[in-house]
Amino acid sequence: MDSYGGCRCGGGHGSSHHNLSRKTKNRLNMDVHRSLQLQRSQLLEEVYKRRMFNTISTMEGIGFQYPDGRCTR
């Protein structure tokens, strides 16, 4: 819309044209939002995997020790 309140796209139509444009923009914004959420969840999943891997590796490095001092390694 210009400063006079008219449509810049040519006129001669109802408000359905603008509603369609608004819906398209909203749909694109939703798609971008979903894409960002997916990227974030994939990134967090990778971080959790690395943390778990490091935790398991650390625990395996400790080994089990019997109370009397024997070691299973």
C-alpha positions as CSV (number, residue, x, y, z in Angstrom):
1,M,0.0,0.0,0.0
2,D,1.2,3.5,-0.7
3,S,0.8,6.6,1.5
4,Y,-2.7,7.2,0.1
5,G,-4.0,3.8,1.2
6,G,-4.3,2.4,-2.3
7,C,-2.8,-0.8,-3.6
8,R,0.5,-0.6,-5.5
9,C,-0.2,-3.8,-7.4
10,G,-2.6,-2.3,-9.9
11,G,-6.0,-2.2,-8.2
12,G,-9.3,-3.6,-9.4
13,H,-9.4,-6.4,-7.0
14,G,-10.8,-7.2,-3.6
15,S,-8.9,-7.8,-0.3
16,S,-8.5,-11.5,-1.1
17,H,-5.3,-10.6,-3.0
18,H,-3.7,-9.1,0.1
19,N,-5.0,-12.0,2.3
20,L,-3.3,-14.5,0.0
21,S,0.0,-12.5,0.1
22,R,-0.2,-12.3,3.9
23,K,-0.9,-16.1,4.1
24,T,2.1,-16.8,1.8
25,K,4.4,-14.7,4.0
26,N,3.1,-16.3,7.2
27,R,3.6,-19.8,5.6
28,L,7.2,-18.9,4.6
29,N,7.9,-17.6,8.1
30,M,6.5,-20.8,9.6
31,D,8.8,-22.8,7.2
32,V,11.8,-20.8,8.3
33,H,10.9,-21.3,11.9
34,R,10.5,-25.0,11.5
35,S,13.8,-25.3,9.7
36,L,15.6,-23.4,12.4
37,Q,14.0,-25.6,15.1
38,L,15.1,-28.7,13.2
39,Q,18.7,-27.4,12.9
40,R,18.7,-26.6,16.6
41,S,17.4,-30.0,17.6
42,Q,20.0,-31.7,15.3
43,L,22.7,-29.6,16.8
44,L,21.6,-30.4,20.4
45,E,21.4,-34.1,19.5
46,E,25.0,-34.0,18.3
47,V,26.1,-32.2,21.5
48,Y,24.3,-34.8,23.7
49,K,26.0,-37.6,21.7
50,R,29.4,-36.2,22.2
51,R,28.8,-35.6,25.9
52,M,27.6,-39.1,26.3
53,F,30.5,-40.5,24.4
54,N,33.0,-38.6,26.5
55,T,31.2,-39.7,29.7
56,I,31.2,-43.4,28.7
57,S,34.9,-43.1,27.6
58,T,35.7,-41.6,31.0
59,M,33.8,-44.3,32.9
60,E,35.5,-47.1,30.9
61,G,38.9,-45.5,31.7
62,I,38.2,-45.7,35.4
63,G,37.6,-49.4,35.5
64,F,36.1,-51.5,38.3
65,Q,38.0,-51.9,41.5
66,Y,37.2,-54.3,44.2
67,P,36.9,-53.0,47.8
68,D,40.1,-55.0,48.7
69,G,42.2,-53.2,46.1
70,R,42.1,-55.7,43.3
71,C,41.6,-54.3,39.8
72,T,40.0,-56.1,36.9
73,R,42.3,-54.5,34.3
